[in-house]
Amino acid sequence: MTFALTLQGIDKHFGPVHANRGVSLAIPRGIIAGIIGENGAGKSTLMSIVYGLYQADAGEIAVDGELVKIASPKDAIRHGIGMVHQHFMLVDNFTVLENVVLGAEAGGLLKPSLKAARAELLRLERDYGLKVDPDALISDLPVGEQQRVEILKALYRGARILILDEPTAVLTPQEADQLFRILAALKEKGTTIILISHKLREILAATDIVFVMRHGQMVAVRKTSDTGKEELAELMVGRKVRLNLDKAPARPGDVLLSTRNLGLTSSAGVTLLDDISLDLHAGEIVCVAGVSGNGQSELLEVLSGIRSPTSGRINIYGRTARPEKPIRPAYMRRLGVAHVPEDRHRYGMAGGFTAAETAILGYQRAGEFRRGPLLDHAAATRHCADLMERYDVRPRRPQQIALQFSGGNQQKLVMARETDAKPRVLLIGQPTRGVDIGAIEFIHRELLRLRDRGCAVLVVSAELDEVMSLGDRIVVMYGGRIVASVDGASADERSLGLMMAGAWKGAA
């Protein structure tokens, strides 16, 4: 058997953190391989070493059976390795063509490079179904097409091994299906594909072989057809994981937050929210389903006070927010409305803050964190250490910069901060995006605990499984409107899918 990629004894430290511990693997040529593991298990670090973003402290890499030295992405590309990152590396105000050529120009004149690239893009579209308008600006493309541009960039540079890090984390179900059709076509043409993912259903559907990592080590290899969700989940976490959410029926109480005829119009005159009327009850989880871009994100931003509505009103404990009298995020927080934003990097964290600082962000004026007029750093550190222990944030290092944690552990840190404040209302966007199966189990349990304690919970999620599992009530958004509201116990995937596409005959 010919191996496209072989790793032997890869070891990597980041200060005291031992990210990879003597990792070895061999991936046959022309297959789709999955690498799974909990957040912080070392998956992305390992593939970043293969792509030259990091250098291993020890170990060897072989491509097509030959030992290679990869000191930079340029070396990786020269050896036929491409990588598509979870957060795309594209220039928004460049065209597709310009992004594909960027860094791979042939000579000092740009025009011949663009002409050659255009011809190559047409061939790749024909061979693999990678259809993207070469003259479109990146900023005008939906996220699924932006990901195709990243794949095109790698193929244009001659990638025979393609690494994708959490490729469906920001995709709709329809975009994910299209991606896997593209990957199957690439595999048929001989490309070796490596998927780093938390989503076991997708791993089982798309891959030929699965490598399982835990605590920086490779703990198991399975032929995909010989394994299942339960075994893979247990291998990842090191214990049995309950994949089905056990929950008692909801007991809705008083309305804690409501909206009436809520509207939002952009500065360009585009209607983003249209006539939204919604009640959030104590002791109930309401899930919002919809294809990305249909107003769910804007609804969270308006309810949390980040944006002001242009019409309608929001009622919260007898207080009313209107366009002429908005309620700001800090005031909403004082009222007991907590917010775990969809975009944690933009709204939930500050880039250079430590975990301890992140753990009190927005609550830093509370008496327990003050020493006179100054911040009590020791109290913030103790608070963060306690949250890390209770919410299983790894590594348990309050002084580590928050952005140095894996995405899933960043999510747990932000969620720990907001839920530990004992909110009366919790607004949460994409609670398990980029989060491993063990953390998903924990987050779902925590949301149920909040519900059963009398909190009103609003969840926006692109994961239909999550919506159907968590939601006591499910509202569907399409075109900025709520087009349906269904009881969570009676919801089915087919009907919800039709409602999300605006094709349900009973939709408003």
NORZISUL-V15863 format. One record per residue. N is the residue number from 0. RES is the residue in one letter. SS is DSSP state (2 for helix, 1 for strand, 0 for the rest). PHI is phi in degrees with one decimal (* if undefined). D_FIRST is the distance of its C-alpha to the first C-alpha in Angstrom with 2 decimals. Layout:
BEGIN
((N & RES & SS & PHI & D_FIRST) (N & RES & SS & PHI & D_FIRST))
END
This chain:
BEGIN
((0 & M & 0 & * & 0.00) (1 & T & 0 & -92.6 & 3.82) (2 & F & 1 & -100.8 & 6.41) (3 & A & 1 & -70.2 & 9.73) (4 & L & 1 & -141.5 & 11.84) (5 & T & 1 & -128.9 & 12.12) (6 & L & 1 & -117.3 & 15.60) (7 & Q & 1 & -134.2 & 17.12) (8 & G & 1 & 63.1 & 20.67) (9 & I & 1 & -71.7 & 22.04) (10 & D & 1 & -129.6 & 25.76) (11 & K & 1 & -150.1 & 28.44) (12 & H & 1 & -110.8 & 32.17) (13 & F & 1 & -120.4 & 34.73) (14 & G & 0 & 59.6 & 37.90) (15 & P & 0 & -78.9 & 38.19) (16 & V & 1 & -86.6 & 35.37) (17 & H & 1 & -95.0 & 32.09) (18 & A & 1 & -74.9 & 29.75) (19 & N & 1 & -126.3 & 26.34) (20 & R & 1 & -122.6 & 26.18) (21 & G & 1 & 58.4 & 23.32) (22 & V & 1 & -80.3 & 20.62) (23 & S & 1 & -127.5 & 16.94) (24 & L & 1 & -159.4 & 13.98) (25 & A & 1 & -138.9 & 10.37) (26 & I & 1 & -111.6 & 9.86) (27 & P & 1 & -61.4 & 6.88) (28 & R & 0 & -71.5 & 8.29) (29 & G & 0 & 74.1 & 11.04) (30 & I & 0 & -127.1 & 12.03) (31 & I & 1 & -107.6 & 15.25) (32 & A & 1 & -108.9 & 15.22) (33 & G & 1 & -106.5 & 18.60) (34 & I & 1 & -121.3 & 20.17) (35 & I & 1 & -124.0 & 23.43) (36 & G & 1 & 164.5 & 26.24) (37 & E & 0 & -66.1 & 29.97) (38 & N & 0 & -58.5 & 31.82) (39 & G & 0 & 84.0 & 31.55) (40 & A & 0 & -75.0 & 28.39) (41 & G & 0 & 106.7 & 26.82) (42 & K & 2 & -63.4 & 24.42) (43 & S & 2 & -66.2 & 26.10) (44 & T & 2 & -60.3 & 26.71) (45 & L & 2 & -60.9 & 23.05) (46 & M & 2 & -72.9 & 22.15) (47 & S & 2 & -68.1 & 25.33) (48 & I & 2 & -67.6 & 24.11) (49 & V & 2 & -61.2 & 20.90) (50 & Y & 0 & -87.6 & 23.32) (51 & G & 0 & 87.1 & 25.75) (52 & L & 0 & -72.7 & 28.62) (53 & Y & 0 & -122.9 & 28.67) (54 & Q & 0 & -112.4 & 27.66) (55 & A & 0 & -69.1 & 26.25) (56 & D & 0 & -74.5 & 28.60) (57 & A & 1 & -157.6 & 25.80) (58 & G & 1 & 112.7 & 22.03) (59 & E & 1 & -130.0 & 19.32) (60 & I & 1 & -125.1 & 17.26) (61 & A & 1 & -126.1 & 14.33) (62 & V & 1 & -115.7 & 13.47) (63 & D & 0 & 52.0 & 10.58) (64 & G & 0 & 84.6 & 10.40) (65 & E & 1 & -110.7 & 14.17) (66 & L & 1 & -62.1 & 16.83) (67 & V & 1 & -131.8 & 19.29) (68 & K & 0 & -111.3 & 22.74) (69 & I & 0 & -115.9 & 23.63) (70 & A & 0 & -102.0 & 27.37) (71 & S & 0 & -162.5 & 28.23) (72 & P & 2 & -57.4 & 27.08) (73 & K & 2 & -60.5 & 27.81) (74 & D & 2 & -64.8 & 25.09) (75 & A & 2 & -61.1 & 22.60) (76 & I & 2 & -61.4 & 23.65) (77 & R & 2 & -62.8 & 23.33) (78 & H & 0 & -93.3 & 19.65) (79 & G & 0 & 84.3 & 19.14) (80 & I & 1 & -110.3 & 19.66) (81 & G & 1 & -122.8 & 22.40) (82 & M & 1 & -139.2 & 24.10) (83 & V & 1 & -109.6 & 26.62) (84 & H & 0 & -84.7 & 28.93) (85 & Q & 0 & -60.2 & 30.91) (86 & H & 0 & -102.1 & 34.07) (87 & F & 0 & -61.9 & 33.71) (88 & M & 0 & -106.0 & 34.35) (89 & L & 0 & -119.7 & 36.55) (90 & V & 0 & -94.1 & 40.04) (91 & D & 0 & -59.2 & 42.22) (92 & N & 0 & -95.0 & 44.81) (93 & F & 0 & -100.3 & 42.39) (94 & T & 1 & -76.6 & 41.20) (95 & V & 2 & -55.8 & 37.64) (96 & L & 2 & -59.4 & 37.49) (97 & E & 2 & -66.2 & 38.88) (98 & N & 2 & -67.3 & 36.43) (99 & V & 2 & -64.4 & 33.44) (100 & V & 2 & -79.1 & 34.85) (101 & L & 0 & -52.8 & 36.09) (102 & G & 0 & 87.0 & 34.63) (103 & A & 0 & -128.0 & 32.85) (104 & E & 0 & -68.6 & 36.02) (105 & A & 0 & -97.2 & 36.03) (106 & G & 0 & 85.1 & 39.14) (107 & G & 0 & -82.7 & 42.46) (108 & L & 0 & -98.2 & 43.36) (109 & L & 2 & -79.8 & 42.01) (110 & K & 2 & -58.1 & 42.97) (111 & P & 2 & -61.6 & 40.39) (112 & S & 2 & -64.0 & 37.60) (113 & L & 2 & -65.1 & 38.80) (114 & K & 2 & -65.1 & 39.06) (115 & A & 2 & -66.5 & 35.51) (116 & A & 2 & -65.2 & 34.23) (117 & R & 2 & -61.5 & 36.22) (118 & A & 2 & -64.0 & 34.67) (119 & E & 2 & -68.2 & 31.13) (120 & L & 2 & -63.3 & 31.97) (121 & L & 2 & -63.5 & 33.20) (122 & R & 2 & -66.4 & 29.94) (123 & L & 2 & -65.4 & 27.91) (124 & E & 2 & -62.4 & 30.45) (125 & R & 2 & -65.8 & 30.09) (126 & D & 2 & -78.4 & 26.29) (127 & Y & 2 & -122.6 & 25.71) (128 & G & 0 & 74.5 & 29.15) (129 & L & 0 & -87.0 & 29.75) (130 & K & 0 & -86.7 & 33.49) (131 & V & 0 & -146.0 & 35.69) (132 & D & 0 & -68.5 & 39.00) (133 & P & 0 & -64.5 & 38.42) (134 & D & 0 & -98.8 & 42.08) (135 & A & 0 & -76.8 & 42.31) (136 & L & 1 & -73.6 & 43.05) (137 & I & 2 & -57.3 & 40.51) (138 & S & 2 & -62.6 & 43.43) (139 & D & 2 & -92.9 & 44.15) (140 & L & 0 & -93.7 & 40.70) (141 & P & 0 & -65.5 & 39.80) (142 & V & 2 & -62.4 & 37.10) (143 & G & 2 & -63.7 & 34.45) (144 & E & 2 & -74.7 & 34.99) (145 & Q & 2 & -61.6 & 34.99) (146 & Q & 2 & -65.0 & 31.49) (147 & R & 2 & -61.0 & 30.48) (148 & V & 2 & -62.0 & 32.05) (149 & E & 2 & -62.1 & 29.84) (150 & I & 2 & -66.5 & 26.71) (151 & L & 2 & -60.1 & 28.30) (152 & K & 2 & -57.2 & 28.99) (153 & A & 2 & -66.3 & 25.36) (154 & L & 2 & -67.2 & 24.22) (155 & Y & 2 & -60.4 & 27.20) (156 & R & 0 & -86.8 & 26.01) (157 & G & 0 & 88.0 & 22.66) (158 & A & 0 & -65.4 & 20.47) (159 & R & 0 & -104.3 & 16.81) (160 & I & 1 & -120.3 & 16.38) (161 & L & 1 & -118.9 & 19.35) (162 & I & 1 & -102.5 & 20.73) (163 & L & 1 & -122.6 & 23.59) (164 & D & 1 & -96.9 & 25.92) (165 & E & 0 & 47.5 & 27.89) (166 & P & 0 & -67.6 & 27.77) (167 & T & 0 & -106.0 & 30.21) (168 & A & 0 & -60.0 & 32.67) (169 & V & 0 & -116.0 & 35.25) (170 & L & 0 & -102.5 & 34.49) (171 & T & 0 & -73.8 & 36.49) (172 & P & 2 & -55.6 & 34.83) (173 & Q & 2 & -66.4 & 35.14) (174 & E & 2 & -66.2 & 33.54) (175 & A & 2 & -64.4 & 30.65) (176 & D & 2 & -59.9 & 30.08) (177 & Q & 2 & -63.3 & 30.13) (178 & L & 2 & -58.9 & 27.64) (179 & F & 2 & -69.2 & 25.07) (180 & R & 2 & -66.7 & 25.68) (181 & I & 2 & -64.7 & 25.00) (182 & L & 2 & -64.2 & 21.73) (183 & A & 2 & -64.0 & 20.62) (184 & A & 2 & -66.7 & 21.61) (185 & L & 2 & -62.4 & 19.72) (186 & K & 2 & -60.6 & 16.48) (187 & E & 2 & -60.8 & 17.22) (188 & K & 0 & -89.1 & 17.59) (189 & G & 0 & 103.0 & 14.18) (190 & T & 0 & -73.1 & 15.52) (191 & T & 1 & -93.2 & 13.77) (192 & I & 1 & -120.5 & 16.62) (193 & I & 1 & -120.8 & 17.65) (194 & L & 1 & -105.7 & 20.82) (195 & I & 1 & -97.7 & 23.18) (196 & S & 0 & -154.7 & 25.65) (197 & H & 0 & -98.2 & 28.27) (198 & K & 0 & -90.1 & 28.53) (199 & L & 2 & -64.9 & 26.83) (200 & R & 2 & -61.8 & 27.79) (201 & E & 2 & -70.0 & 26.02) (202 & I & 2 & -59.7 & 22.87) (203 & L & 2 & -68.0 & 22.85) (204 & A & 2 & -80.9 & 23.61) (205 & A & 2 & -108.1 & 21.24) (206 & T & 0 & -101.7 & 17.97) (207 & D & 0 & -102.0 & 14.85) (208 & I & 1 & -146.3 & 14.46) (209 & V & 1 & -127.3 & 17.31) (210 & F & 1 & -104.6 & 17.80) (211 & V & 1 & -113.9 & 21.39) (212 & M & 1 & -112.9 & 23.52) (213 & R & 1 & -149.8 & 27.01) (214 & H & 0 & 53.3 & 29.46) (215 & G & 0 & 83.2 & 27.02) (216 & Q & 1 & -115.6 & 24.45) (217 & M & 1 & -86.5 & 21.14) (218 & V & 1 & -105.5 & 22.41) (219 & A & 1 & -165.1 & 19.91) (220 & V & 1 & -131.6 & 16.63) (221 & R & 1 & -133.8 & 16.95) (222 & K & 1 & -70.2 & 15.33) (223 & T & 2 & -57.3 & 18.05) (224 & S & 2 & -69.4 & 19.13) (225 & D & 2 & -104.2 & 19.85) (226 & T & 0 & -133.3 & 22.14) (227 & G & 0 & -153.9 & 25.33) (228 & K & 2 & -57.5 & 27.79) (229 & E & 2 & -63.2 & 29.66) (230 & E & 2 & -65.9 & 26.82) (231 & L & 2 & -63.8 & 25.31) (232 & A & 2 & -61.9 & 28.87) (233 & E & 2 & -67.1 & 29.61) (234 & L & 2 & -66.0 & 26.49) (235 & M & 2 & -65.7 & 27.42) (236 & V & 2 & -94.1 & 31.07) (237 & G & 0 & 86.3 & 31.14) (238 & R & 0 & -157.4 & 33.68) (239 & K & 0 & -68.7 & 34.29) (240 & V & 0 & -115.9 & 34.96) (241 & R & 0 & -82.4 & 37.45) (242 & L & 0 & -82.1 & 35.86) (243 & N & 0 & -102.4 & 39.09) (244 & L & 0 & -82.4 & 42.13) (245 & D & 0 & -91.1 & 45.17) (246 & K & 0 & -145.4 & 48.36) (247 & A & 0 & -77.6 & 52.00) (248 & P & 0 & -59.6 & 53.87) (249 & A & 0 & -71.6 & 55.25) (250 & R & 0 & -124.7 & 58.94) (251 & P & 0 & -58.8 & 59.78) (252 & G & 0 & -111.9 & 62.85) (253 & D & 0 & -66.7 & 64.77) (254 & V & 1 & -73.9 & 63.51) (255 & L & 1 & -97.5 & 62.59) (256 & L & 1 & -142.7 & 61.46) (257 & S & 1 & -143.1 & 62.17) (258 & T & 1 & -126.0 & 62.05) (259 & R & 1 & -135.0 & 64.38) (260 & N & 1 & 53.9 & 63.84) (261 & L & 1 & -71.2 & 61.53) (262 & G & 1 & -134.2 & 60.62) (263 & L & 1 & -143.9 & 58.80) (264 & T & 1 & -121.5 & 58.99) (265 & S & 0 & -73.5 & 57.17) (266 & S & 0 & -63.8 & 59.14) (267 & A & 0 & -88.4 & 58.10) (268 & G & 0 & 87.9 & 59.70) (269 & V & 0 & -86.0 & 56.54) (270 & T & 1 & -78.1 & 57.00) (271 & L & 1 & -101.6 & 54.37) (272 & L & 1 & -129.8 & 56.08) (273 & D & 1 & -134.8 & 58.56) (274 & D & 1 & 58.8 & 61.08) (275 & I & 1 & -86.7 & 59.00) (276 & S & 1 & -121.9 & 60.91) (277 & L & 1 & -151.4 & 59.13) (278 & D & 1 & -115.5 & 60.26) (279 & L & 1 & -110.9 & 58.31) (280 & H & 1 & -97.2 & 59.68) (281 & A & 0 & -57.9 & 59.64) (282 & G & 0 & 74.1 & 57.23) (283 & E & 1 & -142.1 & 55.00) (284 & I & 1 & -104.6 & 51.58) (285 & V & 1 & -106.3 & 51.63) (286 & C & 1 & -104.5 & 48.29) (287 & V & 1 & -105.4 & 48.20) (288 & A & 1 & -106.9 & 45.60) (289 & G & 0 & 165.4 & 45.00) (290 & V & 0 & -67.5 & 42.65) (291 & S & 0 & -50.5 & 42.56) (292 & G & 0 & 96.6 & 45.55) (293 & N & 0 & -107.5 & 48.10) (294 & G & 0 & 107.4 & 50.30) (295 & Q & 2 & -62.6 & 48.70) (296 & S & 2 & -62.6 & 48.20) (297 & E & 2 & -65.2 & 51.75) (298 & L & 2 & -61.1 & 53.16) (299 & L & 2 & -61.7 & 51.80) (300 & E & 2 & -65.2 & 53.12) (301 & V & 2 & -71.2 & 56.57) (302 & L & 2 & -65.8 & 56.83) (303 & S & 2 & -86.0 & 55.90) (304 & G & 0 & 93.3 & 58.41) (305 & I & 0 & -67.0 & 56.03) (306 & R & 0 & -123.1 & 57.43) (307 & S & 0 & -95.5 & 60.85) (308 & P & 0 & -68.1 & 61.31) (309 & T & 0 & -98.9 & 63.31) (310 & S & 1 & -159.3 & 64.97) (311 & G & 1 & 81.7 & 65.45) (312 & R & 1 & -148.8 & 65.56) (313 & I & 1 & -121.7 & 63.71) (314 & N & 1 & -111.0 & 65.59) (315 & I & 1 & -138.5 & 64.60) (316 & Y & 0 & 51.5 & 67.00) (317 & G & 0 & 85.8 & 70.00) (318 & R & 1 & -98.4 & 69.10) (319 & T & 1 & -122.4 & 68.38) (320 & A & 1 & -106.1 & 66.26) (321 & R & 1 & -130.4 & 67.19) (322 & P & 0 & -54.0 & 66.38) (323 & E & 0 & -84.4 & 69.61) (324 & K & 1 & -141.1 & 69.08) (325 & P & 0 & -73.4 & 65.39) (326 & I & 0 & -110.9 & 64.03) (327 & R & 0 & -83.4 & 61.82) (328 & P & 2 & -54.7 & 58.67) (329 & A & 2 & -62.5 & 60.50) (330 & Y & 2 & -71.0 & 63.26) (331 & M & 2 & -58.9 & 60.86) (332 & R & 2 & -64.1 & 59.26) (333 & R & 2 & -65.7 & 62.72) (334 & L & 0 & -77.8 & 63.34) (335 & G & 0 & 98.0 & 60.32) (336 & V & 1 & -101.3 & 57.78) (337 & A & 1 & -98.2 & 54.40) (338 & H & 1 & -139.0 & 51.65) (339 & V & 1 & -104.0 & 47.88) (340 & P & 0 & -74.6 & 47.03) (341 & E & 0 & -60.3 & 44.05) (342 & D & 0 & -98.7 & 43.55) (343 & R & 2 & -66.7 & 43.77) (344 & H & 2 & -69.7 & 43.38) (345 & R & 2 & -83.9 & 46.32) (346 & Y & 2 & -117.6 & 48.65) (347 & G & 2 & -109.0 & 47.57) (348 & M & 0 & -142.5 & 46.95) (349 & A & 0 & -120.3 & 48.20) (350 & G & 0 & -44.1 & 45.58) (351 & G & 0 & -94.2 & 46.83) (352 & F & 0 & -73.3 & 48.32) (353 & T & 1 & -75.3 & 47.22) (354 & A & 2 & -61.3 & 46.12) (355 & A & 2 & -62.7 & 49.65) (356 & E & 2 & -69.8 & 51.26) (357 & T & 2 & -64.0 & 48.96) (358 & A & 0 & -69.2 & 49.84) (359 & I & 0 & -119.8 & 53.52) (360 & L & 0 & -58.8 & 53.24) (361 & G & 0 & 93.6 & 55.97) (362 & Y & 0 & -119.8 & 57.60) (363 & Q & 0 & -67.6 & 58.44) (364 & R & 0 & -88.1 & 62.16) (365 & A & 0 & -62.9 & 62.26) (366 & G & 2 & -56.3 & 64.64) (367 & E & 2 & -66.7 & 62.09) (368 & F & 2 & -108.3 & 60.29) (369 & R & 1 & -115.3 & 63.46) (370 & R & 1 & -127.1 & 65.60) (371 & G & 0 & 66.8 & 68.67) (372 & P & 0 & -82.4 & 67.71) (373 & L & 1 & -104.7 & 64.41) (374 & L & 1 & -75.1 & 60.96) (375 & D & 0 & -88.7 & 60.41) (376 & H & 2 & -63.6 & 56.97) (377 & A & 2 & -64.9 & 56.96) (378 & A & 2 & -66.1 & 57.62) (379 & A & 2 & -63.4 & 54.87) (380 & T & 2 & -66.5 & 52.41) (381 & R & 2 & -63.2 & 53.46) (382 & H & 2 & -61.6 & 53.19) (383 & C & 2 & -64.8 & 49.66) (384 & A & 2 & -60.0 & 48.56) (385 & D & 2 & -65.9 & 50.01) (386 & L & 2 & -61.6 & 48.23) (387 & M & 2 & -59.8 & 44.88) (388 & E & 2 & -69.6 & 45.35) (389 & R & 2 & -73.1 & 46.51) (390 & Y & 2 & -104.7 & 44.00) (391 & D & 0 & 54.6 & 41.01) (392 & V & 0 & -86.7 & 40.55) (393 & R & 0 & -122.5 & 38.06) (394 & P & 0 & -72.3 & 38.52) (395 & R & 0 & -84.0 & 42.16) (396 & R & 0 & -130.1 & 43.53) (397 & P & 0 & -58.7 & 46.60) (398 & Q & 0 & -91.7 & 46.93) (399 & Q & 0 & -75.7 & 43.44) (400 & I & 1 & -61.4 & 43.53) (401 & A & 2 & -59.4 & 42.77) (402 & L & 2 & -70.2 & 40.34) (403 & Q & 2 & -84.8 & 38.16) (404 & F & 0 & -80.3 & 37.40) (405 & S & 0 & -64.4 & 34.49) (406 & G & 2 & -56.8 & 35.60) (407 & G & 2 & -65.9 & 35.85) (408 & N & 2 & -74.2 & 37.96) (409 & Q & 2 & -60.9 & 40.15) (410 & Q & 2 & -61.9 & 40.73) (411 & K & 2 & -64.8 & 41.69) (412 & L & 2 & -66.0 & 44.05) (413 & V & 2 & -64.9 & 45.81) (414 & M & 2 & -66.4 & 46.06) (415 & A & 2 & -59.4 & 47.40) (416 & R & 2 & -58.2 & 50.07) (417 & E & 2 & -76.9 & 51.25) (418 & T & 2 & -78.1 & 51.21) (419 & D & 0 & -69.6 & 52.76) (420 & A & 0 & -76.6 & 55.77) (421 & K & 0 & 53.4 & 56.67) (422 & P & 0 & -70.6 & 56.98) (423 & R & 0 & -85.6 & 59.04) (424 & V & 1 & -131.4 & 56.79) (425 & L & 1 & -119.0 & 53.10) (426 & L & 1 & -107.1 & 51.51) (427 & I & 1 & -138.5 & 47.73) (428 & G & 1 & -108.4 & 45.26) (429 & Q & 0 & 47.2 & 41.58) (430 & P & 0 & -62.9 & 41.77) (431 & T & 0 & -121.2 & 38.07) (432 & R & 0 & -65.9 & 36.46) (433 & G & 0 & 72.0 & 33.47) (434 & V & 0 & -112.0 & 34.24) (435 & D & 0 & -74.8 & 31.95) (436 & I & 2 & -68.3 & 32.61) (437 & G & 2 & -66.5 & 34.60) (438 & A & 2 & -70.4 & 36.81) (439 & I & 2 & -59.8 & 37.25) (440 & E & 2 & -56.3 & 38.62) (441 & F & 2 & -65.0 & 40.96) (442 & I & 2 & -63.2 & 42.17) (443 & H & 2 & -62.2 & 42.92) (444 & R & 2 & -62.1 & 44.84) (445 & E & 2 & -65.5 & 46.78) (446 & L & 2 & -64.5 & 47.78) (447 & L & 2 & -66.4 & 49.03) (448 & R & 2 & -61.9 & 50.93) (449 & L & 2 & -62.6 & 52.64) (450 & R & 2 & -57.7 & 53.51) (451 & D & 2 & -71.2 & 55.00) (452 & R & 0 & -88.6 & 57.06) (453 & G & 0 & 105.8 & 58.66) (454 & C & 0 & -78.1 & 56.66) (455 & A & 1 & -92.1 & 56.20) (456 & V & 1 & -118.4 & 52.55) (457 & L & 1 & -114.4 & 51.34) (458 & V & 1 & -116.0 & 47.56) (459 & V & 1 & -103.6 & 45.99) (460 & S & 0 & -144.1 & 42.35) (461 & A & 0 & -89.2 & 39.86) (462 & E & 0 & -93.8 & 38.04) (463 & L & 2 & -62.3 & 39.63) (464 & D & 2 & -58.3 & 38.35) (465 & E & 2 & -67.2 & 40.12) (466 & V & 2 & -58.0 & 43.25) (467 & M & 2 & -72.4 & 43.54) (468 & S & 2 & -76.7 & 42.88) (469 & L & 2 & -88.4 & 45.29) (470 & G & 0 & -71.4 & 47.98) (471 & D & 0 & -74.5 & 51.30) (472 & R & 1 & -138.2 & 52.24) (473 & I & 1 & -121.9 & 50.03) (474 & V & 1 & -110.2 & 51.43) (475 & V & 1 & -111.3 & 49.60) (476 & M & 1 & -109.3 & 50.15) (477 & Y & 1 & -149.5 & 49.97) (478 & G & 0 & 60.9 & 51.58) (479 & G & 0 & 81.4 & 53.13) (480 & R & 1 & -117.3 & 54.89) (481 & I & 1 & -84.9 & 54.49) (482 & V & 1 & -99.7 & 54.09) (483 & A & 1 & -162.7 & 53.70) (484 & S & 1 & -137.2 & 54.14) (485 & V & 1 & -131.1 & 52.82) (486 & D & 1 & -70.2 & 52.88) (487 & G & 2 & -59.0 & 49.54) (488 & A & 2 & -69.1 & 49.69) (489 & S & 2 & -105.1 & 50.00) (490 & A & 0 & -72.8 & 47.55) (491 & D & 0 & -131.9 & 44.60) (492 & E & 2 & -62.4 & 41.65) (493 & R & 2 & -63.7 & 42.52) (494 & S & 2 & -64.2 & 46.12) (495 & L & 2 & -62.1 & 45.27) (496 & G & 2 & -60.8 & 42.76) (497 & L & 2 & -66.8 & 45.52) (498 & M & 2 & -63.1 & 47.99) (499 & M & 2 & -63.4 & 45.68) (500 & A & 0 & -88.7 & 45.38) (501 & G & 0 & 73.7 & 49.17) (502 & A & 0 & -110.3 & 48.93) (503 & W & 0 & -86.8 & 50.52) (504 & K & 0 & -65.0 & 53.83) (505 & G & 0 & -91.7 & 55.46) (506 & A & 0 & -70.2 & 54.56) (507 & A & 0 & -70.0 & 57.52))
END
